[in-house]
Amino acid sequence: MSNSLDERRFLLQRAQPALSGLIDGSLSSLAPIFAVALATQTPRVALFAGLATAIGAGVSMAFSEGLSDTGAVTGRGDPIVRGAITGLGTFIGGALHSLPFLIHDYDTALTAAIVVVAIELLVLAVLRNRLFHTSFLSSLASVTLGGAIIVGISVALGSAAG
């Protein structure tokens, strides 16, 4: 019994905040990074836009998660720990597809960023499947749909500005 309670506690207090952060960071940062990349066609500017977005989103999500629930009633654990986990996950999710813009060649950087996003979405679906026993295909479809909507918006904004 204690093993299932420990597993539930881990899922509520560690895995869910981490996954929530990773999903938020991966999806919410797509629009600014790709809109700026397409508008400026300057990898360095896209890198800074992406890192600024990842940092801002990470701090925002840390406070949001930490202030949303004390954990006393829900059993979700210490709000500071949950906030830190969510914020770090959000930062990582946003920063990963910013890093390809360290590449100086615009076309290469953009292609690499797209590949990183595809890998991120695949990993998120695998994590949801393994940790929360959701259907892999359903998870992949969900995160991909979210990503596609955001990329479509960012492409429209970046193209209109550029």
Contacts in CASP RR format, 6 or more apart in sequence:
PFRMAT RR
TARGET T0000
AUTHOR 0000-0000-0000
METHOD contacts of the structure
MODEL  1
MSNSLDERRFLLQRAQPALSGLIDGSLSSLAPIFAVALATQTPRVALFAG
LATAIGAGVSMAFSEGLSDTGAVTGRGDPIVRGAITGLGTFIGGALHSLP
FLIHDYDTALTAAIVVVAIELLVLAVLRNRLFHTSFLSSLASVTLGGAII
VGISVALGSAAG
9 75 0 8 1.000
9 77 0 8 1.000
11 131 0 8 1.000
11 132 0 8 1.000
12 74 0 8 1.000
12 75 0 8 1.000
12 76 0 8 1.000
12 77 0 8 1.000
13 75 0 8 1.000
13 76 0 8 1.000
13 77 0 8 1.000
13 78 0 8 1.000
13 81 0 8 1.000
13 82 0 8 1.000
14 85 0 8 1.000
15 131 0 8 1.000
15 132 0 8 1.000
16 76 0 8 1.000
17 65 0 8 1.000
17 76 0 8 1.000
17 82 0 8 1.000
17 83 0 8 1.000
17 85 0 8 1.000
17 86 0 8 1.000
18 85 0 8 1.000
18 86 0 8 1.000
18 88 0 8 1.000
18 89 0 8 1.000
19 124 0 8 1.000
19 127 0 8 1.000
19 128 0 8 1.000
19 131 0 8 1.000
19 132 0 8 1.000
20 61 0 8 1.000
20 65 0 8 1.000
20 86 0 8 1.000
21 58 0 8 1.000
21 61 0 8 1.000
21 85 0 8 1.000
21 86 0 8 1.000
21 87 0 8 1.000
21 89 0 8 1.000
21 90 0 8 1.000
21 93 0 8 1.000
22 89 0 8 1.000
22 90 0 8 1.000
22 92 0 8 1.000
22 93 0 8 1.000
22 120 0 8 1.000
22 124 0 8 1.000
22 127 0 8 1.000
23 124 0 8 1.000
23 143 0 8 1.000
24 57 0 8 1.000
24 61 0 8 1.000
24 86 0 8 1.000
24 90 0 8 1.000
24 93 0 8 1.000
25 54 0 8 1.000
25 57 0 8 1.000
25 58 0 8 1.000
25 61 0 8 1.000
25 89 0 8 1.000
25 90 0 8 1.000
25 91 0 8 1.000
25 92 0 8 1.000
25 93 0 8 1.000
25 94 0 8 1.000
26 93 0 8 1.000
26 94 0 8 1.000
26 96 0 8 1.000
26 97 0 8 1.000
26 117 0 8 1.000
26 120 0 8 1.000
26 121 0 8 1.000
26 124 0 8 1.000
26 143 0 8 1.000
27 143 0 8 1.000
27 146 0 8 1.000
27 147 0 8 1.000
27 150 0 8 1.000
28 53 0 8 1.000
28 57 0 8 1.000
28 90 0 8 1.000
28 94 0 8 1.000
28 150 0 8 1.000
29 50 0 8 1.000
29 53 0 8 1.000
29 54 0 8 1.000
29 57 0 8 1.000
29 93 0 8 1.000
29 94 0 8 1.000
29 97 0 8 1.000
29 98 0 8 1.000
30 97 0 8 1.000
30 117 0 8 1.000
30 147 0 8 1.000
30 150 0 8 1.000
30 151 0 8 1.000
30 154 0 8 1.000
31 150 0 8 1.000
31 151 0 8 1.000
31 153 0 8 1.000
31 154 0 8 1.000
31 157 0 8 1.000
32 49 0 8 1.000
32 50 0 8 1.000
32 53 0 8 1.000
32 154 0 8 1.000
33 46 0 8 1.000
33 49 0 8 1.000
33 50 0 8 1.000
33 53 0 8 1.000
33 94 0 8 1.000
33 97 0 8 1.000
33 98 0 8 1.000
33 101 0 8 1.000
33 113 0 8 1.000
33 154 0 8 1.000
34 46 0 8 1.000
34 113 0 8 1.000
34 151 0 8 1.000
34 154 0 8 1.000
34 155 0 8 1.000
34 158 0 8 1.000
35 153 0 8 1.000
35 154 0 8 1.000
35 155 0 8 1.000
35 157 0 8 1.000
35 158 0 8 1.000
35 161 0 8 1.000
36 45 0 8 1.000
36 46 0 8 1.000
36 49 0 8 1.000
36 50 0 8 1.000
36 158 0 8 1.000
37 43 0 8 1.000
37 45 0 8 1.000
37 46 0 8 1.000
37 49 0 8 1.000
37 101 0 8 1.000
37 106 0 8 1.000
37 109 0 8 1.000
37 110 0 8 1.000
37 113 0 8 1.000
38 154 0 8 1.000
38 155 0 8 1.000
38 157 0 8 1.000
38 158 0 8 1.000
38 159 0 8 1.000
38 161 0 8 1.000
38 162 0 8 1.000
39 157 0 8 1.000
39 158 0 8 1.000
39 159 0 8 1.000
39 161 0 8 1.000
39 162 0 8 1.000
40 46 0 8 1.000
40 162 0 8 1.000
41 106 0 8 1.000
41 162 0 8 1.000
42 106 0 8 1.000
43 101 0 8 1.000
43 102 0 8 1.000
43 103 0 8 1.000
43 104 0 8 1.000
43 105 0 8 1.000
43 106 0 8 1.000
43 109 0 8 1.000
44 101 0 8 1.000
44 104 0 8 1.000
46 98 0 8 1.000
46 101 0 8 1.000
46 109 0 8 1.000
46 113 0 8 1.000
47 98 0 8 1.000
47 99 0 8 1.000
47 101 0 8 1.000
47 102 0 8 1.000
49 98 0 8 1.000
50 94 0 8 1.000
50 95 0 8 1.000
50 98 0 8 1.000
50 101 0 8 1.000
51 95 0 8 1.000
51 98 0 8 1.000
53 94 0 8 1.000
53 98 0 8 1.000
54 90 0 8 1.000
54 91 0 8 1.000
54 92 0 8 1.000
54 93 0 8 1.000
54 94 0 8 1.000
54 95 0 8 1.000
54 98 0 8 1.000
55 91 0 8 1.000
57 90 0 8 1.000
57 91 0 8 1.000
57 94 0 8 1.000
58 86 0 8 1.000
58 87 0 8 1.000
58 88 0 8 1.000
58 89 0 8 1.000
58 90 0 8 1.000
58 91 0 8 1.000
59 87 0 8 1.000
60 90 0 8 1.000
61 83 0 8 1.000
61 86 0 8 1.000
61 87 0 8 1.000
61 89 0 8 1.000
61 90 0 8 1.000
62 83 0 8 1.000
62 84 0 8 1.000
62 86 0 8 1.000
62 87 0 8 1.000
62 88 0 8 1.000
62 90 0 8 1.000
63 83 0 8 1.000
64 86 0 8 1.000
65 79 0 8 1.000
65 82 0 8 1.000
65 83 0 8 1.000
65 85 0 8 1.000
65 86 0 8 1.000
65 87 0 8 1.000
66 79 0 8 1.000
66 80 0 8 1.000
66 82 0 8 1.000
66 83 0 8 1.000
66 86 0 8 1.000
67 79 0 8 1.000
68 79 0 8 1.000
69 76 0 8 1.000
69 79 0 8 1.000
69 82 0 8 1.000
70 79 0 8 1.000
71 77 0 8 1.000
71 78 0 8 1.000
71 79 0 8 1.000
71 82 0 8 1.000
76 82 0 8 1.000
93 120 0 8 1.000
96 116 0 8 1.000
96 120 0 8 1.000
97 113 0 8 1.000
97 116 0 8 1.000
97 117 0 8 1.000
97 120 0 8 1.000
98 113 0 8 1.000
99 116 0 8 1.000
100 109 0 8 1.000
100 110 0 8 1.000
100 112 0 8 1.000
100 113 0 8 1.000
100 115 0 8 1.000
100 116 0 8 1.000
101 109 0 8 1.000
101 113 0 8 1.000
102 109 0 8 1.000
103 109 0 8 1.000
103 112 0 8 1.000
117 147 0 8 1.000
117 151 0 8 1.000
121 140 0 8 1.000
121 143 0 8 1.000
121 144 0 8 1.000
121 147 0 8 1.000
122 140 0 8 1.000
124 139 0 8 1.000
124 143 0 8 1.000
125 136 0 8 1.000
125 139 0 8 1.000
125 140 0 8 1.000
125 142 0 8 1.000
125 143 0 8 1.000
125 144 0 8 1.000
126 136 0 8 1.000
126 139 0 8 1.000
128 134 0 8 1.000
128 139 0 8 1.000
128 143 0 8 1.000
129 135 0 8 1.000
129 136 0 8 1.000
129 139 0 8 1.000
END
